[in-house]
Amino acid sequence: MSILDRYLIKEILKHFGIVLSASVIIYLAVDFFENVDKFMEAGLPISRILQFFQLKLPLIIVQIIPVGILLAVLITFGLMNKNNEIIALKSGGMSVYHFLRPILALGVVFSVAFFILSEVVVPITVSKANEIWRLEVRKYAVTTERKNIWIKGHRSISYISYYNPQDKTISGITHNRFDQQFRLTRRIDAARGKYQKGQWIFYDVMEQRLDIQTGSYEVNFLDQQAEELDFSPEDLKNVAKKSEEMSFKELYRYIQDVESEGYDATPYRVDLHSKFALPMSCLIVCLIATSITLRKTNREGLSVSIAYGMVVVFLYWIAQSFCVSLGYGGMLPPFIAAWVANFIFGCFAVFNFLNAD
């Protein structure tokens, strides 16, 4: 490793540490003040609140890593531009492509670290943090195991086989209502349900009602029936196991399980491909930041380069989110939805490099 490579890696890591620390502190402060009233209403002790944010820390770091790398590279090369170090290196016969070796190495290392952190650490910590939020803060009387969801309401117990958060539909529903003696007075079984105008619409319904006089149950079959239940799609979204709470292997098995029962697992397939596509964003933003600061037309100051880089990355995340949404809706294949933003902005970085020397 050359002296220049060691110098660049040292400076980028130093600036990355500063940016990451500042961003995490700001993120935690904003999150705390947004939810402090909920913590106080739930009566959580300070130690439990600190544990909650400690468990969220790995997810926060994963979310900040790409932006932190971008700013670190922009600041490092921006300061070198300001001090005429890059001009001196070019005058000595060094091509801008000599800067690519440490940048590519750092991009690969950060991508691998991003994948390991999101694959090994985040599923465990996020699951525990969500459990604290659901049970101790929001007081949801809910148990979940993969796709199977049980919800206890006022004199009712509901079971949902599968919830699709994209179109707010549920499948394989069983809703039980009880009287004061905990005697089953009504049971509804439905193939699927959809939330519309503040109530659930069930389809292919079998309803069983208790006849108090005879003690027997009257059975009715209905094509469609409206029901007002104790939970909304937002409640289900909070209790259903999310993709970020599962490792790649768990998510893959979950998809196989869902599809084997005839349910649509397209959103989870998009998330499965995203588990590989998102870590690659670290390498993409490294290349974008380097190409921005080393391009021929770069005569602006450090602040302008940082602003330009932030705009580009903001557009990158918009494109990524938009394509993923199209994948969730089935308008793009899951693989294309997860990777197309990386391809487009990777081409953008290469184009900038072609005009850099």
C-alpha positions in Angstrom: 0.0 0.0 0.0 1.4 3.3 -1.1 1.8 6.4 1.2 -1.0 8.1 -0.8 -3.3 5.2 -0.2 -2.7 5.2 3.5 -3.1 8.9 3.7 -6.5 8.8 1.8 -7.8 5.9 3.9 -6.8 7.5 7.2 -8.4 10.9 6.3 -11.6 9.4 5.0 -12.0 7.1 8.1 -11.3 10.1 10.3 -14.0 12.3 8.7 -16.4 9.3 8.5 -16.1 8.8 12.3 -16.8 12.5 12.9 -19.8 12.6 10.5 -21.2 9.3 11.9 -20.9 10.4 15.5 -22.6 13.7 14.9 -25.4 12.1 12.8 -26.1 9.4 15.3 -26.3 12.0 18.2 -28.7 14.2 16.1 -30.8 11.2 15.1 -31.2 9.9 18.6 -32.0 13.4 20.0 -34.7 13.9 17.4 -36.2 10.5 18.0 -36.1 10.9 21.7 -37.9 14.3 21.8 -40.5 12.9 19.3 -41.4 10.0 21.5 -40.6 11.2 25.0 -44.3 11.9 25.7 -45.2 8.2 24.8 -42.4 6.9 27.1 -43.7 9.1 30.0 -47.3 7.9 29.4 -46.2 4.3 29.4 -44.2 4.9 32.6 -40.9 3.4 31.2 -37.9 3.9 33.5 -34.8 5.7 32.2 -32.8 2.5 32.0 -35.5 0.9 29.8 -35.6 4.0 27.5 -31.8 3.9 27.2 -31.9 0.2 26.4 -34.5 0.9 23.7 -32.3 3.4 21.9 -29.2 1.2 22.4 -31.1 -1.5 20.5 -32.0 0.9 17.8 -28.4 2.1 17.4 -27.2 -0.6 14.8 -30.2 0.2 12.5 -29.4 3.9 12.8 -25.8 3.3 11.9 -26.8 1.2 8.9 -29.1 3.9 7.7 -26.4 6.6 8.1 -23.4 4.7 6.7 -23.9 5.6 3.0 -24.4 9.3 3.7 -21.5 9.3 6.1 -19.2 7.7 3.5 -20.3 10.3 0.9 -19.6 13.2 3.2 -16.3 11.8 4.3 -15.0 11.3 0.7 -16.3 14.8 -0.3 -14.7 16.5 2.7 -11.4 14.6 2.2 -11.0 15.4 -1.5 -12.5 18.9 -1.0 -9.8 19.8 1.5 -7.2 18.4 -0.8 -8.6 20.5 -3.6 -8.6 23.6 -1.4 -4.9 23.0 -0.4 -4.0 22.3 -4.0 -2.8 18.8 -3.1 -4.6 17.2 -6.0 -3.1 19.7 -8.5 0.3 19.0 -7.1 -0.2 15.2 -7.5 -1.5 15.7 -11.1 1.5 17.9 -11.9 3.7 15.1 -10.7 2.2 12.9 -13.4 -0.4 11.1 -11.3 -3.7 10.3 -13.0 -7.0 10.6 -11.1 -7.5 6.9 -11.6 -4.7 6.4 -9.0 -7.2 7.6 -6.4 -9.6 4.8 -7.3 -7.6 2.0 -5.7 -8.1 3.1 -2.0 -11.7 4.4 -2.8 -12.7 1.1 -4.3 -11.1 -0.8 -1.4 -13.0 1.4 1.2 -16.2 1.0 -0.8 -15.9 -2.8 -0.8 -15.1 -2.9 2.9 -18.0 -0.6 3.9 -20.3 -2.7 1.7 -19.3 -5.9 3.4 -19.6 -4.3 6.8 -23.0 -2.9 5.9 -24.2 -6.4 4.8 -22.8 -8.1 7.9 -24.3 -5.5 10.2 -27.7 -5.6 8.6 -27.7 -9.4 8.3 -26.4 -10.4 11.7 -26.8 -7.6 14.2 -29.8 -5.5 13.0 -32.4 -8.3 12.9 -31.8 -9.2 16.5 -31.6 -5.7 17.9 -34.5 -4.3 15.9 -36.7 -7.2 16.9 -36.1 -6.6 20.6 -36.6 -2.8 20.2 -39.9 -3.3 18.4 -40.9 -5.7 21.1 -40.3 -3.0 23.8 -42.2 -0.5 21.7 -45.2 -2.8 21.0 -45.6 -4.3 24.5 -44.3 -1.7 26.9 -44.9 1.6 25.1 -48.0 1.0 22.9 -49.4 -1.8 25.1 -50.4 -4.0 22.1 -51.8 -7.3 23.4 -50.4 -9.1 20.4 -48.3 -12.2 19.7 -46.6 -12.8 16.4 -44.7 -15.6 15.0 -43.6 -15.0 11.4 -46.7 -14.4 9.4 -49.2 -15.7 12.0 -50.7 -12.8 14.1 -52.9 -13.1 17.1 -54.7 -10.0 18.4 -56.6 -9.7 21.7 -59.3 -7.0 21.7 -62.3 -6.2 23.9 -63.9 -9.5 24.4 -62.5 -10.7 21.2 -59.5 -12.7 19.8 -58.5 -12.5 16.2 -56.1 -14.6 14.1 -54.6 -13.4 10.8 -52.6 -15.9 8.7 -51.0 -13.2 6.5 -50.9 -9.4 6.3 -49.8 -7.5 3.2 -48.8 -4.0 4.3 -48.6 -2.7 0.7 -52.3 -3.0 -0.2 -53.6 -3.3 3.5 -55.1 -6.7 2.9 -55.3 -9.7 5.3 -55.8 -13.4 4.5 -56.9 -16.4 6.5 -58.9 -14.5 9.1 -60.6 -15.9 12.2 -62.4 -13.5 14.5 -64.0 -14.7 17.7 -66.3 -12.7 20.0 -67.1 -13.7 23.7 -69.6 -12.7 26.3 -68.9 -11.8 29.9 -68.6 -15.5 30.9 -66.0 -15.9 28.1 -68.5 -18.0 26.1 -68.1 -17.9 22.3 -71.0 -16.0 20.9 -69.8 -15.4 17.4 -67.1 -16.6 15.0 -66.2 -15.3 11.6 -63.9 -17.1 9.2 -63.0 -15.3 6.0 -60.6 -16.0 3.1 -59.4 -12.4 2.9 -60.2 -8.9 4.0 -59.5 -5.3 3.0 -59.6 -2.1 5.0 -61.9 0.5 3.5 -63.3 3.7 5.0 -62.5 2.9 8.6 -63.8 -0.7 8.5 -62.8 -4.1 7.3 -64.5 -5.8 4.4 -64.4 -9.6 4.6 -64.8 -11.8 1.5 -65.9 -15.5 1.3 -67.2 -15.4 4.8 -68.5 -18.2 7.1 -70.3 -16.8 10.1 -71.3 -18.8 13.2 -73.7 -17.1 15.8 -74.7 -18.6 19.1 -78.4 -19.1 19.7 -78.7 -18.4 23.4 -82.1 -20.3 23.7 -81.0 -23.5 22.1 -77.2 -23.3 22.8 -76.5 -24.2 19.2 -74.7 -22.2 16.5 -76.4 -20.9 13.4 -74.1 -21.0 10.4 -74.3 -18.5 7.5 -72.2 -18.2 4.3 -71.7 -14.7 2.8 -69.8 -13.4 -0.2 -69.0 -10.1 1.6 -69.5 -8.6 5.0 -68.3 -5.4 6.7 -66.9 -5.6 10.2 -65.6 -3.0 12.7 -62.7 -4.6 14.5 -60.4 -3.5 17.3 -57.3 -3.0 15.1 -56.4 -1.0 12.0 -53.8 -1.6 9.3 -51.4 0.7 11.2 -51.7 -1.6 14.2 -50.9 -4.6 12.0 -48.0 -2.8 10.4 -46.5 -2.3 13.9 -47.0 -5.9 15.0 -46.3 -7.8 11.8 -42.7 -9.0 11.5 -40.8 -6.8 9.1 -38.1 -7.7 6.6 -35.5 -5.8 8.5 -36.1 -8.1 11.5 -35.2 -11.2 9.5 -31.9 -12.3 8.1 -31.5 -13.3 4.4 -32.1 -17.0 5.2 -35.1 -16.3 7.4 -36.6 -14.0 4.8 -36.1 -16.5 2.1 -37.8 -19.3 4.1 -40.6 -16.9 5.0 -41.2 -16.2 1.3 -41.2 -19.9 0.5 -43.7 -20.5 3.4 -46.0 -17.6 2.2 -46.0 -18.7 -1.4 -46.5 -22.3 -0.5 -49.8 -21.3 1.0 -50.9 -19.3 -2.1 -50.3 -15.8 -0.8 -48.5 -13.0 -2.7 -44.9 -12.5 -1.4 -43.8 -9.9 -4.0 -43.0 -7.2 -1.4 -40.8 -9.6 0.5 -39.0 -10.7 -2.7 -38.2 -7.1 -3.3 -36.8 -6.8 0.2 -34.8 -10.0 -0.3 -33.0 -8.6 -3.3 -32.6 -5.2 -1.5 -30.6 -7.0 1.2 -27.8 -7.3 -1.4 -28.5 -4.1 -3.4 -28.5 -1.7 -0.4 -25.0 -2.6 0.8 -23.7 -1.9 -2.7 -24.9 1.7 -2.2 -21.7 2.2 -0.1 -19.5 1.5 -3.1 -21.8 3.6 -5.4 -21.6 6.7 -3.2 -17.8 6.4 -2.8 -17.5 6.5 -6.6 -20.0 9.3 -6.9 -18.3 11.5 -4.3 -14.9 10.9 -5.8 -16.1 11.6 -9.4 -17.7 14.9 -8.2 -14.6 16.3 -6.5 -12.2 15.2 -9.3 -14.2 16.2 -12.3 -12.6 18.7 -14.7 -15.3 21.4 -14.2 -14.9 21.4 -10.4 -13.9 24.9 -9.6 -16.3 25.4 -6.7 -15.6 25.5 -3.0 -15.9 22.7 -0.5 -19.4 23.7 0.6 -20.7 23.7 -3.0 -19.2 20.2 -3.7 -20.8 18.9 -0.5 -24.2 20.4 -1.5 -23.9 18.9 -5.0 -23.0 15.5 -3.6 -25.9 15.6 -1.2 -28.4 16.5 -4.0 -27.1 13.6 -6.1 -27.4 11.1 -3.2 -30.9 12.5 -2.3 -31.9 11.8 -5.9 -30.3 8.3 -5.6 -32.5 7.5 -2.5 -35.6 8.9 -4.2 -34.9 6.7 -7.3 -34.3 3.7 -5.0 -37.5 4.2 -3.0 -39.5 4.9 -6.2 -38.3 1.7 -7.9 -38.8 -0.4 -4.7 -42.4 0.9 -4.5 -42.9 -0.1 -8.1 -41.6 -3.5 -7.2 -44.0 -3.7 -4.3 -46.8 -3.0 -6.6 -45.7 -5.6 -9.1 -44.9 -3.0 -11.8 -41.3 -4.0 -11.9 -39.7 -7.5 -11.3 -38.2 -7.7 -7.8 -34.6 -8.0 -9.0 -34.9 -4.9 -11.3 -36.7 -2.9 -8.6 -33.9 -3.5 -6.1 -30.9 -2.9 -8.5 -31.9 -0.3 -11.1 -31.0 2.7 -9.0 -27.5 1.2 -8.4 -27.1 0.7 -12.1 -28.2 4.2 -13.1 -26.1 6.1 -10.5 -23.1 3.8 -11.1 -23.2 4.8 -14.7 -23.4 8.4 -13.6 -20.2 8.0 -11.5 -18.4 6.4 -14.5 -19.5 9.2 -16.8 -18.1 11.8 -14.3 -14.8 9.9 -14.1 -14.5 10.0 -17.9 -14.5 13.8 -17.6 -12.3 14.0 -14.6 -8.8 13.6 -16.0 
